[in-house]
């Protein structure tokens, strides 16, 4: 055993002696060459055994022409030090001869103690007589001065400014860079290893001075004009201060413009008068724009939808009435909740306000709360109680403005009461259908509407505001575009997250389509599905249906016919373009498109023009696989079949919302 240990120890000692001998051999092979002429320098550069070349001090300095040291004199692939002999920097007139030394792969050139004059030029900034030619090449300038003989001020040298630009670029990659002005002609620079060209090569400056030697060592042309530095060039900190001042001034002007623009919009004052402060625009829909607001009494965040209408725009009035009417009836965890709504008239008072300073008159615009909407709803309730319009007996007669007691109050003075869809429809001469059920405004023969239209002299517009539940995570469409439903690394669909979100949308549709309501959204899209934070949910959010401006409440018939084709084309079912049919199957089709978008991360009709999308939807279909939407990779076959069933060409082949809910629940249980 002892002999074995001695043998191992002897082997390690022999290996150490071998490496020591190899290092001594390499040291012996390394060669230092001292040169005194340009010819000797060229020979030393070409000598592959030389790793240290000393340029000896000669009287008057070095001055090598292109004939003596032409470009590409040497191509080095080894570590090489090129050093000027002291004391002081060795003067070398480069005569603008570039690329004398080409540094190949594995080459490493260090230049030190040299003043390379007439070296820098716009076409070849940097190290002048050397150039990196391959990946893995390194160039290091240490304790040098590199000069441009074509300038008298550093700021006017294109070559020096190119070096400074490269330094600023390297700083973006956390490379250490320093530059210190000495005077108008000289600038000291110090850097870490900076990336160069070609990619994979590097260069570095250590205690290097870049300078302008025009009319010092080399005369400038007679027509050369020296442009003195401006005050800002001599004091760059003043330029920074001026830039900051300009930015602050521009920001102030922008803030003033936005503030004045907000104050010029009546919705800010109207909302504030009702106890809500509008903070930030969130988006816009078919019939209005939406703001994030805050209850000034409780601090609760809300979403405020603003709808502007002219008194004569009966169709828009009916759409606003419809949305208020439908949302007032809804109470479901998958539907955005309406807290309250109110209206105001925007009037222009044509009295003159005279400026005492200039004496010039101006007009003043004001707005005020209005009983305009209340008159329509109160008239509807009155006609319903009187039994006019047919079918008006199914209502309690409660006012939307009051507390459900049947008495009407001023707009905005009370929380939302109850509204009967059938009662309102009957009061406007319908049979329990939508206000726009037949393609008309639904208010053509309403005395209250006529009184409003002809009694609004001086009214610029009528504004209705709906205060709704605030969904802080934005729309489902934005979440899809962010890739929230795909794995961040593999891009595979997050099936469970998709199923849970689709189930909430389907449950919202099931609630709308219930026989007691028979509502059709008509504009279901990923943009109209909102996401709200839900800490107890594994996804961290929940999905809710919103934007009921195009919704329809159906009668007891299976479908409804309309002359209006409205909505978002990608989500619209084929029958909308051919038979104008409105039925729950329309929403199921839109649900199928939303499901495809969540699974694939994109619109299935992406890249198609509207005409191409419509043509693809209305063309005859035999139900073959070729007519289906493309299959989506990474999802269960049952989910793929459900999406195909929901987007079937024939609405009779689509499942009901209740059936979709059941199939999604079964899929979740099977995971």
SELOKE-871727 format. One record per residue: x, y, z of N, C-alpha, C in turn. Coordinates in steps of 0.02 Angstrom, whole numbers, plus 50000, padded with zeros to 5 digits. Example, Ala and Ser with C-alpha at 12.3 -4.5 7.8 and 13.67 -1.06 7.14 Angstrom:
2
506604971650390506154977550390506604983550390506424988850354506844994750357506455000250394
% end
This chain:
671
500424994050000500005000050000500445006250000500975006050041501425011750044501785012649978501965007249946502295007749881501835010849829501185009349834500705012049787500655019649795500655022049858500625029249869501245032749844501835029649854502455032649830502455033049754502175027949722502155027949648501695033549623501125034549655500655039949635500975046749644501345047449701501665053949715502205055249663502575050249643503095051149593502795053049526502205050349509501885052049445501675059349443501395061849500501195068849502501795073449496502335071749526502935075849522503205076049450503175070449416503415070149347502975074549302502315074449314501865078549274502005085949284502135087949346502285094949361502925097049327503445092749327504065094449293503965095149218503515091049189503375091449118503075098249100502565100449138502255106949124502745112749134503185112149183503685117349194504165117749135504365112049109504815112049051504465114948990503815113548982503445116148925503405123748928503285126448989503245133748997503915136948982504455133749006505125136548993505275136448918505045131248883505155130748811504795136348775504175137848796503795143148764504115149948777504375150848838504705157148854505325158048811505675152548800506275152948758506095154548686505515151948664505315153248594505075160348585504775163548638504545170448632505135174948617505005179948573505565184148550505375191448553505815195548580505725202748580506175205648526505885209848483506245212748426506265220248434506865223248426506935230548430507055233148360506645237848339506685240448269506835247848270507175250248215507355257248210507115260348144506905256248096506675258948032506005255848015505675258847965505025256447943505095249447913505655248147877505745241547847505825236247901506235237847953506315233048007505655231748044505245237048050504585236148082504145231448042504165232147975503765227647933503985220447939504645219347941504905212547948504715209548016504755213548068504595211048135503845209248141503425213348110502705211848111502565205248075502925203948022502815197747984503125191648017503575192648065503905187148100503415184148151503195178048140502685175048183502965173048251503635173048259503915171348324503985177448369503925183348341504005189448381503345191048416503375191748483502775193448520502835200148555503415203448549503525210048579503975214148533503695219248503504085223448456504165230348488504795232548493504945239148521505165243648465504815249348460505005254448410505485259248445506125259048424506645262948458506545270448445506795274348493506755281648486507265283948434507025287648384507465290348332507365297848329507885301248308507845308548304507325310648253506865315048273506345317448227505725313048224505745307248259505165302848260505125298348199504615294148199504505289448145504035292648093504195291248029503765293747975503775288547919503255284247917503235278647870502725280047815502925279247754502465280347697502115273747679501635274147633501275268247611501725263547573502265266147542502735261747506503145257647555503305260647613503715257047662503295252247705502705254447724502255250247764501565250347730501465246247679500815246347644500275243047686499645244047668499095240547704499185233047700498975229647754498995222347761499715219747759500165223647789500855221347794500895214847834500495214347886500525208347930499815206247948499735199647953499105196647976499275192448037499125195048096499345191648157498775187548185498945181648210498475177248245498775175148312499155179748343499505178348406499475184448450499605183748513499675189648556500305193548536500225200148528500785204348507500745211048542501335213348567501385219948598501815224348553501535230048533501905235048493502005241148537502645242348556502775247448608503285252448583503145258848598503635264048583504125264948640504755266248621505285267048671505265274048700505305274548766505295281048799505965284448797506025289948834505515292748879504965296448841504375296648871503815299948839503535295648784503025298448749502715294848694503145295248632503205289548597503575289348534503145292248479503395297348443503015300548390503045296348327502465294848299502415290848238501925294348191502185296648133501755299948083501465294448039500815293348046500485287748012500355289147938500355295747919500235297747850499575294747823499115293647868498445291147851498465284447812498975280447828499005273747799498665269047848498115266047827497705261947871497785254547857497555250547907497525243247900498205240147886498735243047917499395240147910499405233247942499085232547999499065226248036498345223648035498255217648010497605214348011497615209148066497125209648113497115205148171496615199548156496875193448148496455187748132496165184448194495835178748184495515175148238496045172848288495935174448352496415172748404496965177848413496975183048370497485188148376497325193148431497855195848462497775200448517498335205548512498165211848493498675217048483498605222248537499165223548573499195228948622499685234148597499465240448590499895245948570499965250648629500585252548645500675256848702501255261748692501215267448726501745272348728501915275148659501385276248618501485278848550501015284748540501275290048505500845295548481500755294448407500165291848388500015290548318499685296648288500095300748252499845306948223499615305848151499195310448127498915309948059498625302948048498275300648099498045293748101497295293248091496925297148130496195296748127495925300048064495445296848034495085299747977494375296847977493895300447945493195298347950493065291247927493445288947877493305282247849493595276647891494055278347938494385273147976494525275648047494015277148087494145279448155494395273748199494695275548256494885270348304495635269648307495895263848286496595262248296497015263348233496705265848181497055268048120497435262548085498055260948109498465256348070498345249048087497845247548129497655240548140496905239848133496695233948115495985232748105495815225648126495255224848163495005218148179494665215148118494865209148100494595206048039494175199948053494195197148113493845190948127493565191048198493095186448209492845185448277493415183148322493385185348385493905183348432494535187548428494525192948388495095197548384495035202948437495605204748469495615209748522496145214948506495965221448516496435226948506496415231348567496995233048594497035236948656497535242648646497285248948654497725254748652497835257148723498485257548743498645259048813499165264548816499015269848855499485275348864499705278148796499225280448756499365282848688499035289548677499235292748621498875298448593498745297048520498115297748500497915296348431497625302848403497885305248347497725311948324497415312048255496985317248246496685318848181496995325448159497375325348104497725331448081497275335948039496655334148031496195338147990495735342548029495865343448094495415347548135495815351548185495505356548214495815360448266495415360148331494805357348327494385356648386494095349548387494095346548446493845339648452493135339048427492715344048441492005343548423491895343448348492385345848309492315346148237492615340148202492895335348239493205329448208492685323948202492555322048140492075316648129492335310048155492985308948149493285302648172493235302048248493405307448284493375307248357492655306448380492195309848348491495309148367491235302148352491525298748302491335291748291491555287348349492145288748376492375284948435491915286248494491725292448505491275294148560490595290848551490355290348489489715286948476489765279548494490335276448476490435269348494490445268448569490725273348605490745272948678490045273548708489645278048680488955278648705488555272248692488675269148635488335262848619488545257348668489205257048683489445251848730489165252848800489035259148817488765260548884488085257448893487715256548839487065253348844487125246048867487715243048856487835236148877488245235848941488205241248981488535241649046489295241149041489575243448985490295243848979490535250449010491065250149048491325256249080491635260749026491415266949023491695271948976491765278549013492335281849001492465288349031492785292848979492575299148977492885304148932492955310648971493575313548969493725319649007494035324748961493695330348948494005335548905494615338548939495155339448899495765342748924495755350048902495635351148838495535357848810495145356848745495085362048705494685361548644494985356748593495645355248599495975350848551496045343648576495995342448641496155335948668495605333348715495535326648714495035323248755495335316648778495315315348843495585309148870495015304148877495115297948853494605292748857494885286548891494435282948924494625276748958494005272248958494075266048935493495261648928493665254548949493145250548957493225243348962493225240348892493155233848889493145230548823492475231948789492495235148730491895237148693491805232548633491185230748617491065226548558491225230348494491525226848447491695230048384491435226148324491685227948266491515224548204492145221248177492085214948152491485210948150491245208848220490615206448222490335204348286490765198948317490905199648381491335194848415492035197348425492205203248397492855206248409492775211948459493325213948492493285218848545493885223548542493795229748568494345234448572494275238448636494835241548657494845244948721495335250748720495165256148756495605261848765495765262548839496425262948855496635263948924497105269948927496875275248959497265281448965497495283848896497025284948852497165287048783496905294048774497305298248741497105305048723496975305348649496375307548630496225308848559496265316448550496575318448495496725325548488496675327848415496645334348406496665337548341497335341148334497715339648280498385342448271498425346748208497855348948182497865353248123498215359748137498675361748092499095367748097499585367448155499655361548185500175360548235500725356248207500555350148187501045345648156500935345148081500335346748057500175346347986499785352647967499995356147915499635362147894498945360347865498465364747877497795363947849497745367647784497275365847741497195369347677497055376747687497235380947639497115388247646496375390047654495935386047626495225387647630494895384947693495295382047738495005379247799494745384947843494145384147868493825389147912493715386047980493995389248031493895386848099493265389948128492775385748142492145388148171492195387448247492215393048283492285392648356491685389348388491805386348445491265383148482490765388348505490135386448502489605390748529489615390148605489205394348636489175394348709488935387548735488445384548699488185378148721488695372548711489115373148658489635368148647490185368548700490365374748720490865375648771490615373548839489955374248850489665372448915489075367748903489215361348893488675356548876488155355948931488345357548994487845357049047487275362049037487435367749002486895372448987486405369448938486655365448891486215362048843485755357148879486025353548928485605348848966485075352649004485275358149037484795362149075484255364949029484455367248970483965369948922483485364548899483755358348887483325352948866482815351148919483045351048983482575349549038482035354849042482245361249034481755366749037481235366148981481465364248921481005363548865480515357748878480775352248905480345346548920479825348348973480035351949025479565354049076479035358649048479245363249005478775367848975478275364148930478535359348890478095355448846477615351248888477865348348943477425344448986476885348749017477075354849039476585359349067476045361349017476265362848955475785364548903475325358748888475615352648885475205346748872474705345648928474925346448990474475345649047473905350749045474095357049028473585362249024473085360648969473355358248911472915356748855472435351048873472705345848905472275340248924471775342248977471995346449025471545348549077470985352949049471185357649005470675361948976470215357948931470505352748896470085348548854469585344648895469815342248954469355338548997468805343149024469025349149045468525353649072468035355949020468265355848955467805357848902467295352448888467425346348910466945340948899466445340848956465815340848940465315341348994465295335249039465535329249016465465323349057465825323849124466385327649126466755328349188466335332149240466015337649219465605341449265464965337749282464665334449233464045330749246464175325249297464715321349286464865315949333465015318649402465405324149406465575326949471464955329349508464455332049471463845334349503463445328449532463565322449507463215316549532463635312549582464225315249600464635312049651465165307449624465375308249560465885303949530466415308249496467045306649506467595310149474467885305749419467865308149357468155304349301468905305249302469275299649300470005299849307470375298449242470155293449205470555291449146470115288049095470185289749030469805286148978470035278848973469555274248966469715267148961469605264348891469155267348853469025264848786468365267548760468155264948704467535267148673467195261148640466535261648634466145256348602465705259148548465205255248527464765257448473464355263648492464165264048556463705269348576463975273548632464615274148641464875278448693465595277148709465845280948757466535280148780466525278848855467045275748880467055273348949467645276448985467525278649046468045281549089468105277549153468695277649181468775275449250468595281249295468155280049343467935285249388467985283049460467845287749505467885286349576467315289749612466985286049656466455288749697466775293549748466595299949744466915304849788466735303849861466195300449875465995299349945466335293349976466385287849938466655281649966467355279949941467575283049885468225281449855468215275349811467625272249802467575266149762467695267649688468095263349655468215264049584467615261449545467415265049493466855263049450467055264349378466675261449333466735262949261466125266949241466235272649208465695277049189465655277249112465105274749085464995274949013464605281148995464855284948947464555291348927464285290648856463645292248848463305291848783463055298848766463295301748711463065308248687462565307348631462025311248633461505310748581461225317648568461025318748505460605324448489459885322648506459485327448528458795325848545458405322848487458605324548426458245322048368458465315048346458995312448375459265305848355458885300348393458295298648367457865293948403458165287048407458525284948356458815278248358459345277748413459765282848419460265282748472459935283248541459395287248546459035287748609458765280948629458465277448580458185270848594458725265948615459325266348583459875261848602460095263148673460145269548693460335271148761459805268748810459165269648793458625267248835458665259648842458815256248786458845248948788459395246648835459995249748830460545247448871460385248548945460105254448962459915255649031459395250649054458905249449010458355244949028458605237949040459025235348995459255228449001459735227649060460215232249067460705231449120460385232249189459845236249192459505237149256459205230549282459045226049236458725219649254459235214249273459865215249255460355209849260460675209649329460725203749356461055202649420461365195749417461995195449393462325189049385463075190049394463415185049422464125185549436464555186049373464285184249315464675184449253464455190149207464075194849234463855200649196464045206949235464315211949200464505218149233463885221349264463945223549326463375226249363463305233749350462685236049340462535243149333462325245849401462685250949425462515253849490461945258949484462005263549436461495268649426461605272049359461135276249337461245280349277460855286749284461055291749246460735298449249460875301949183460535307649172460615311349109460685318749124460925322449074460985329749079460925332649009460675338849007460635342648945461215347548942461545347848884462085352648874461785358348834461755364248864461445370148832461975375448819461845379648771462265385448758461855391648773462095395448822461755401548841462075407248802461695410448760461965415548716461945422548750462225422848809462305429448839463035431448834463155437848830463835440148819464195441348885464815439248886465255440548943465805445148918465805451348941466255456448915466885456648957467455456048924468105456648957468255464048967468325466149030468435473249043469095475649015469565471149008470225473248982470195474848908469895470048868469895470948795469225473548769468705472748809468045474948788467725470448736468025464548723467755460048672467265455148704466685453948671466185449348699466365442048683466115437348723466205430148710465575426648731465505420248709464915416248726465095411348781464615409848823464715405448880464295399148870464615393148876464255386748871464175383748941463585381048955463455377949020463065371549009463045367549062462635361449060462285360749127461745357149127461355356449188461015349649189460845347249249460475341049255459805341749221459555336149196458945336549155458465331049175457815332549168457295327549179457095324249114457525325049064457375322748996457245315248993457735311349019457655304149020457085302049065457015305649121456495303949168455805304549136455725309649093455075310649061454895304749016455405302048982455275296248939455065290248981455455288849034455295283049075454645284049114454535290149139453915291349176453315290749129453395293249067452845292549019452715285349002453245281348998453165274248984452785270849041452965272549103452625269549160451885271649162451755277949144451065280349146450645276749094450905276049033450535272648980450445265248998450955262349033450895255449051450325254449102450295259049150449765258549201449065259449171449045263649117448405264749085448205259149038448655254349028448505248548986448545249948912448885255348892448935256848821449495252848789449445251848724449965248648686449935241148687449485238048722449415230748721449955227348761449745222948805450225219048844450535222948900450215228348921450525232448972450335230449042450035225049050449815223149117450335219349156450885217949125451385213749161451905217749196451755223849218452265228049249452035230449316452495231849357452345234549423452285242049423452525245249369452485252449364453015256149403453545252749423454075256149461454485260649416454725266149442455125270849403455865269049409456225269949354456945268549356457305273649398457045279549405457405284649443457265284049518456685281249535456515281049606456785274849640456495273249693456735267649733456295261549725455875261449673455445255749662454755256649691454595262649714453955263749745453425266249697453625267549635453155269949585453145277449579453565280949617453595288149611454245290049577454225295449538454805297549500455165303249535455825302949536456225308149567456675311349515457035316449534457485319749488458055315049470458345315749409458885311249388459475311549435459715305549450460315305249491460185305849564459575306949584459445307949655459355301549693459255295949660459145289649695459505284049660459595278549694459895272649663459395269249618459655264449581459245261349530458685257149561458075258049534457515253849554457415248349505456805245949496456675240349451456345242849387456485239349332456205241149267455935234849235455345235249206455045229549172455155230149098455505225249068455625225348996454975225248958454515221048977453895220648940453485226948949453495229949008453125236049020453375241648978454045242548973454315247848932454165246748858454245240548835454115239148766453385240448749452935238648793452225239748780452065247048780452385250748825452245257848828452435261448765452915258648727453115261648665452785258348605452235254848617451845252148562452075245448538452515241948576452765235548554452365229848582452635223848572452305217848598452785213848641453185217448678453685214048720454335213048685454435215948627455065215148590455535220848607456115220848575456615225948586456375232648562456675237948591456505244648567456685245548494457185242048472457365242248401457195235648368456705232348395456565225548372456405225148299456045229748271455835229248202456275233348156456815235748181457255239748140457085247148144456555249048180456395256048189456635258348257456545264748270456775267348334456365265048391455725263148379455305260948433454985266648470455135272948451454875278748485454505283448438454325280948380454035285248330453375288348352452965284648389452295287048407452235288548481452775289948514452755291148585452675298648597452125300948628452025308148639452595311248679452855307548729453395310348769454015311748726454145307248678454725308248634454625314448591454025315248564453875321048522453965327448563453725327448625453795333348666454525334948680454925329748690455635330848703455985333648641455835330548582456165332748521456005339948505455385341948514455185348748496455245353648553455455351348612455515355848669456225356548694456725355848650457425356148671457785361848636457455367448629457765373148597458375375448638458925376548605459535378548640459935372748668459705366448662460075360748687460555358248634461195358048650461695355548603461665347948598461635344648655461605337348656461325335148723461115328848724460885325648785461385320148802461595320048863462105315248884461825310648938461925304148927461735299048975462375295749002462415294849067462995291649097462765285549137463105279849124462965273649160463545272149206463425271549270463945270049319463935262549332464485259249314464505251949315465085249349357465085242949367465625239449401466285240449364466815241849401467465243049370467855236549366468095234949306468505228949294469225231249282469645230149331470305233249332470815230149285470675224249257471175220849215471055221849140470585226049123470465227549052470065222149017470135221948952469735217448911470075210748899469675205748882469935199148864470365199648801470185204148756470555205048694471285206948709471395211548755472075213548773472455207848805472105203948847472435198148879472645193048827472235191948775472415187148722473025189648684473035196248668473595198948631474245198748672474175199148738474775198648781475035191548786474635186648764474845179648769474705176648837474205179448874474065176848941473785169748941473555167348884473245160648881473715155548847474345157448838474845152848811475425152348861475745146548861476325145548905476885150148883477205153848930477705158748910478315155848876478465149448887479065146448857478905142248796478405137948802478245133348747477735136148698477325141048720476805143648677476185139248673476185133748711475605129248711475015132448748474395131148725473805134048759473765131748831473575136348876473455134748946472725132448951472625126048941471945123348930471495124748989471725123649050471295124649108471085131949116471555136549106471385143649109470885145449056470965142748996470495144048941469805141448958469775135248985469125132249000468765136149055469125138249106468805141949161468535148649136468915152049094468695158449067468105157549020468145152448976467595151048930466955149148968467035145649023466455143649062466095149749091466475154749114466155160749140465785164549085466075164849025465725168148970465095164348952465145157748950464565153648933464015154348985464205154749049463705155549101463355162349096463735167449076463425173949064462925173649008463095170048954462625169248898462015165048919462135159848959461575155848982461085160149022461345164749061460915169249099460515173849052460845176549001460495180948953459975177148914460125171048894459685167148850459125163548887459115164148952458605160648992457905162548968457435157848967456755159348943456425165248978456625166749040456325172449075456575179049048457155179049011457435185248986457475185348910457705179848880457755179148807458115185148776458695186848805459105192348779459655189648734459815193348682460365191748637460845197648639461465196348653461965201648659462075205248593462155201548539462245204048471462925207048457463315208648507463985211548495464495208348541464425201948553464895198348596465565197748560466085200048593466765199648565467245199548624467875198148608468385198148661468475205048691468325210348652468375217148679467815218748727467255215148722466685216348766466635211448823467155207548833467215203248893467765206448936467585208448996468055211949040468305207349094468915208849118469235204649170469315208749233469125205849289469195209149354469595204649401469985207649444470395203949492469955199649537470145193349546469795188649589470305184849630470485187249689471035184149729470915176749744470285174549751470155167649768470175162949710470235165549649470235161349589470955159349572471045153249548471725150849531472045154949475471635158049433471905162349379472055169349403471745171349459471825178049484471345183049455470875180749412470395185349382469745181549367469225185249350468605182449326468375186449265467975183349222467745186449160467005188449167466835194449140466145196849143465945199749076465315198649057465045201548995464875208849006464975212948953464825220048958464595222648890464445229148888464265232848828463645229848794463055231848819462425229248793462075234248748462455238648714462155243748672461785241048612461965235048589461625232048531461175226348550461085225148615460705219348637459975219748617459685213748610458985213048591458625208448640458025210448661457615206148702457075203148658457085196548650456645193248602455955192148631455475191348585454795189348605454775181848612454185178948614454125171748622454315167848559454395171448503454615168148441455335165948448455525161248404456195158448410456725163548389456585167648338457085172248313456765179148304457175183748284456945190548272457295192948209456935196748168457225199148105457335206648110457915208848086458085215848088458435217748023458375224048004458715226447944459405229147961459595229148025460245231748045460755226148047461345227548017461905222848022462465226548058462505225348124462995228848165463355223848209463975225848227464375221448269465085221348243465475216448265466165215648244466195209648196466455210748135466365206048080466625199048097467225198548128467505191948142467055187748185466665191048229466245187448277465535186448252465355189148194464665188848170464535182248134463945179348147463775172948118463515173848047463525168548006463335169147935462625171647925462145169747967461445171647955461335179047962461785182647996461705189848002461765193247934462185190447890462295193447825461785191147772461415185947787460955183147736460225184047754460025182047814459315182247832459165187447885459675190947910459585196047962459255193148024459365186748037459065183548094459465185148158459115186448211459415187448276459135182248323459555177848348459345172548394459925171148441459815167348494460365165648540460945162248505460815158848448461355155548411461885160448387461685166848378462165171948357462705172748411462505173148474462985173848528463425167648535463135161748523463515155548529464075155448476463915157848415464435158348363464995162948386464815168848413465325173548437465745170348492465415166448536465785162948588466295158148559466115154748505466585150148473467195153648446467095159648417467665163448391468115165748449467815167848505468205169848563468615163948588468305157948590468665151948612469265150448567469175151148501469725150048455470295155048468470105161248482470615166348494471005164848558470665162648611471015161048672471495155148662471295150248623471705144248613472305145548567472195149548515472735150748466473115157148477472815161848514473145168148526473045173248471472605171748423472495176448368471795175448339471575180348300470935180148266470975174848211470485170248206470515165248152470475168348083470225174548078470185177948013470725183348006471255182748045471785187648043472095187847972472215193947948472505194847882471995195047825471345193947840470825194247789470495201147789470325203447730469945209647726469225208347747468835213547766468135212547785467735208947731467865210447668467495207147614467655199647611468295197947622468495190947622468175187147680468125190447739467825187247797467085185947784466735190947758466015190147744465905184547693466315184347641466245179247590466355172247619466855171647664466995165147694466415162847738466055167547767465505165847812464865164047775464715167547719464065166647687464065161347632464645158947612464655153947559464315147547583464035143947537463665137847554464135132847586463855129147633464255124247670463895117647674464255112247663463965105547670464165102247736464485106347779464685103647844465315099447842465665099347786466275095247781466835098447822467355094447833467915096947873468265102747839468235103147772468585108447737468275115247752467635115447771467285121647784467375123947856467675119847899467765121747968468345126647975468375129848034468965133848051469555129148060470165131448048470745127048054470805124148124471025117848130471125114848197471685118448235471645118148300472125121548344472535116348381473185116948377473625112148410473645113248485473705107648522473815107948593473195108248636472595107348606471985107348647471645100648641471245098648691470905092148688470425091748628470335085648604469885084648546469175086748563468965085848626468285087848645468195095348641468705099048661468655106348657468665108648584469075105448543469085107248472468405105948440468085100448457467425098948429466905103948453466955106048516466485111048542466555117648504467165119748491467265125948453466995125348382467085119448351466805118448284466045118448286465755115448337465025115348342464755122448353465085126348394464845133148407464895137548345465375136248301465455140348241465185136948179464715132348188464405128948132464055134048086464055132748020463755137347973463005137847984462675132347996461955132248008461835133248082461445138348099461335139848170460975134148206460615129948169460265124348200460745119048225461355119148199461855114248220462265116548281462145122648303462525125248360462185123348425462575121948476462285120348541462005126648575461565125748623461325131348663461855133248713461775139148744462255141248795462255136448854461675133848872461645128948926462025122648909461975120348846462345114448825463095115748826463295121948806464005123748807464265123548879463875126148926464075125948996464175118749020463715114349003463765107349024464395104048996464535105148931465105102048900465765104748928465785111148943466385114048973466505111349043465965110549082466035107749149466285100549146466045096649097466285089849088467025089749070467225094349027467935094749007468375096349067468155100949109468555102649168468625096749215468085092849223468115087049267468585081649240468665081449173469075076249142469825077949144470005084149160470715086049160471075083149220
% end
